[in-house]
Amino acid sequence: MSRTESHSPRADGSSTEDRRRIIRIDRTDPIQRMRWRCPNNHTTWEPTNSHAYCASCARHVGLDPEHYELLDARTGERVSWARIELE
């Protein structure tokens, strides 16, 4: 490595500052209920075991109703189920 090269530090996830923020969803709030959707854009998902189950997906042939991430309709970001806390 030459003296002109520089390396910036990278987050490795070992620090609390590195972890991704937890998303809290209030399922009783109709606005939040519409904001958070299954990856197929349905709002009929329910929490189960370690994932979300979408009743609308279950009614469609060829769609898997079990999801391990939710779609934030406001930002378009897919959020891992591990980062979600339900209130």
N, C-alpha and C positions, 0 to 999 in steps of 0.2 A: 504494500500500500504506500503510495506516495504521500508526501506532506500536504499536498493540495486536496486530497480526498478527505471528505468529512463523513462521519457517520452520526446520524441523529439517533437518539435512544428510541427504542420501540417498546410499546406496552406488551407485556407477556401474560397479563392476567393475574399475576401473583399479588398485586397490590389492590387495596380497596378502591383506589383512584382509577385503576384500569378496568374495573368491571362495568358492564353496561347497566344503565339505570333500570330500576324496576318500574313497570307500568302498572298503575292501580286503576282498575275499572269498577265503577259503581254500577252494578247491573240493574239497580232500581231507577237510575237516571235515564229517561228516554233518549236524551241527546247522545249520551255515551253508548247506549244500546244500539243506536243507528250508526255510530262512528266505527265501532269494532265489528268486523265481519270475518266470516270464514274466507279462505283464499279464493273461493268461487263467488265472493261478493254477497253472500247470504247473511242475514241478521238472525237467523233461527238457531244459532249454535248454543249449546249448553255445556257446562263443565262436566267432565267425567274422568275418573281415575287420574291419569297424567296427561290428558289431552282434551280437546273440544270435540263435541259430536254435533254435527249439523243435520237437522231434520230435513231441510230442503235438499241437501245433497243426497240423503238417503232415499228420497223419492225419485231421483233421477238415475236412470240406468247408466252405468259407466262412471259415476262419480263416487269417490271414496268419501264417506261421511265423517271419517276420523281425521282430525287435523292437529298438528303439533306446532302450529303458528297461526296467528290471526293477522288480518289485514287492517291497517289503520286507514280508513277511507279518507281522512283529512290529508295525510301526507303520502299515502301510497306505500308506506313502509310495511314490510312483513315482520312481525315481532314473534320471536320464539315463545312458546308456551311457558318455558322455564323462567322467563322474565315477567310473567303476568301474575298479578295478585288480584283476586276478586274481593270486592267489598260488599 
